[in-house]
Structures are given as structure tokens and as C-alpha cells.
Amino acid sequence: VASLKSNADADKQSVEIKIAKVAMLNVTLWIFAWTPFAVVCIMGVLGDQTKLTPLVSALPILFAKTSCVYNP
């Protein structure tokens, strides 16, 4: 009986580790998706605005909106 309990505990811990990995992956993907958008916004307020062409400002917005695909 003791060996069955230890196996169940190991399975439970394995599932918890998998859940933690998925959560960390979601957070990492969210940061990677929204960081370019934040940089473009900060450049628009504090930086050189001549570098912000329509394409340069549109691509980070589209990339940031894909974060809902990563974490539905």
C-alpha cells in the first residue's frame, strides 16, 4: 500500500510541475508579445518620433494582439 501511495504522490507532483511549466510559458509568451508594443509606445512619447513609420508602429500592435492566441 505504501508503494501505491508514493506513486500517486509522484504523479500528483508531476502534474503540478507540468501546470507550473505551462503557466510560466504563458507568462513568457505574453511578455514577448507585448514588449515590442510597449517599446514603440515609449518611443512615441519619449523617443525620436521620426523613426516610427506606419509599418514600424503597426507590426508590434499585430504581434501583441496574437497573445490571445497563445493563451485563449
Stockholm file with secondary structure:
# STOCKHOLM 1.0

chainA/1-72         VASLKSNADADKQSVEIKIAKVAMLNVTLWIFAWTPFAVVCIMGVLGDQTKLTPLVSALPILFAKTSCVYNP
#=GR chainA/1-72 SS CHHHHHHHHHHHHHHHHHHHHHHHHHHHHHHHHHHHHHHHHHHHHHSCGGGCCHHHHHHHHHHHHTHHHHCC
#=GC SS_cons        CHHHHHHHHHHHHHHHHHHHHHHHHHHHHHHHHHHHHHHHHHHHHHSCGGGCCHHHHHHHHHHHHTHHHHCC
//
